[in-house]
Amino acid sequence: MAFRISSLTFAHPDISSGDRARLALTDDVLTAAYRRVSEAGIDAFVLSTCLRVEIVSVGCDAALDRVMEILYPDGALLASGVRRRDSDVLLHLYRVAAGLDSPVVGEPEVLAQFRHAID
């Protein structure tokens, strides 16, 4: 069986700062959502910075869709994200963690935010 991973990205410049703000989750909401995601048997994390929101789940698209339903029950803006699968997710996350997709290439702040997201 092949390893599967899926992601949905909402990032500058593809989505406005106002729309990214609508997708931002407080720590309390995120903690409760992680609990529900875990109860559903799905491994996932959310990376939220001032310029991006990345939702990543282990499993097929259906697992990611379930995570999105838990995080955003109203379905806000979900069609505007960029969906990636498998090796494309990993390559994208490497670029994000390395700061290669930041306005200031190599910015170290995003790596700290990435580490926090996967803890």
C-alpha positions as CSV (number, residue, x, y, z in Angstrom):
1,M,0.0,0.0,0.0
2,A,1.4,3.4,-1.0
3,F,1.8,6.2,1.5
4,R,-0.7,9.0,0.8
5,I,-0.6,12.6,1.9
6,S,-2.9,15.5,0.8
7,S,-2.8,19.2,1.5
8,L,-4.8,22.4,0.8
9,T,-2.9,25.7,0.6
10,F,-4.3,29.2,1.0
11,A,-1.4,31.5,0.5
12,H,-0.3,35.0,-0.6
13,P,-0.7,36.2,-3.4
14,D,-3.4,33.7,-4.5
15,I,-5.7,34.6,-1.6
16,S,-6.3,38.0,0.0
17,S,-5.2,38.8,3.5
18,G,-8.9,39.2,4.5
19,D,-9.7,35.7,3.3
20,R,-6.6,34.3,5.1
21,A,-7.8,36.0,8.2
22,R,-11.2,34.3,7.8
23,L,-9.4,30.9,7.7
24,A,-7.2,31.7,10.8
25,L,-8.1,29.5,13.8
26,T,-7.5,30.4,17.5
27,D,-5.5,28.0,19.6
28,D,-8.6,26.8,21.5
29,V,-10.5,26.1,18.3
30,L,-7.5,24.4,16.8
31,T,-7.0,22.2,19.9
32,A,-10.7,21.1,19.8
33,A,-10.5,20.5,16.1
34,Y,-7.3,18.4,16.5
35,R,-9.1,16.3,19.1
36,R,-12.0,15.6,16.7
37,V,-9.6,14.9,13.8
38,S,-7.7,12.4,16.0
39,E,-11.0,10.8,17.1
40,A,-11.8,10.3,13.4
41,G,-8.5,8.4,13.0
42,I,-6.8,11.0,10.8
43,D,-3.3,12.4,11.3
44,A,-3.2,16.0,10.2
45,F,-1.7,19.4,11.0
46,V,-2.4,23.1,10.2
47,L,0.4,25.6,9.5
48,S,-1.0,29.2,9.9
49,T,1.2,32.2,9.3
50,C,0.5,35.8,8.3
51,L,0.8,34.8,4.6
52,R,-0.5,31.3,4.5
53,V,-2.7,28.6,5.9
54,E,-1.6,25.0,5.0
55,I,-3.8,22.0,6.0
56,V,-2.1,18.7,5.6
57,S,-3.5,15.2,6.3
58,V,-2.2,11.7,6.0
59,G,-4.4,9.7,3.7
60,C,-6.4,10.2,0.6
61,D,-8.5,13.2,-0.5
62,A,-11.4,12.0,1.6
63,A,-9.3,12.3,4.8
64,L,-8.4,15.9,3.9
65,D,-12.0,16.6,3.1
66,R,-13.0,15.3,6.5
67,V,-10.4,17.5,8.2
68,M,-11.7,20.5,6.3
69,E,-15.2,19.8,7.4
70,I,-14.1,19.7,11.0
71,L,-11.9,22.8,10.8
72,Y,-14.4,24.9,8.7
73,P,-17.9,23.5,9.0
74,D,-19.3,26.4,7.0
75,G,-17.1,25.5,4.0
76,A,-15.7,29.1,3.8
77,L,-13.3,29.6,0.9
78,L,-12.5,26.0,0.5
79,A,-12.7,26.1,-3.3
80,S,-10.1,28.8,-3.4
81,G,-7.2,26.6,-2.0
82,V,-4.5,24.8,-4.0
83,R,-4.8,21.0,-3.5
84,R,-1.7,18.9,-3.6
85,R,-1.1,15.2,-3.3
86,D,1.7,12.8,-2.3
87,S,5.2,13.9,-3.4
88,D,3.9,17.4,-4.5
89,V,2.9,17.9,-0.9
90,L,6.3,17.0,0.5
91,L,8.2,19.1,-2.0
92,H,5.9,22.1,-1.2
93,L,6.3,21.7,2.5
94,Y,10.1,21.5,2.1
95,R,10.0,24.8,0.2
96,V,7.7,26.4,2.9
97,A,9.8,25.2,5.8
98,A,13.0,26.4,4.1
99,G,11.5,29.8,3.6
100,L,11.8,29.6,-0.2
101,D,8.1,30.6,-0.7
102,S,8.5,33.6,1.7
103,P,8.7,37.2,0.5
104,V,12.2,37.2,2.1
105,V,13.8,34.0,0.8
106,G,15.2,31.9,3.6
107,E,13.2,33.7,6.3
108,P,13.8,31.6,9.6
109,E,10.4,32.5,11.2
110,V,8.4,30.1,9.0
111,L,10.6,27.1,10.1
112,A,9.7,27.9,13.8
113,Q,6.0,28.2,12.9
114,F,6.3,24.9,10.9
115,R,7.9,23.1,13.9
116,H,5.1,24.5,16.2
117,A,2.4,23.2,13.7
118,I,3.7,19.6,13.7
119,D,4.2,19.4,17.5
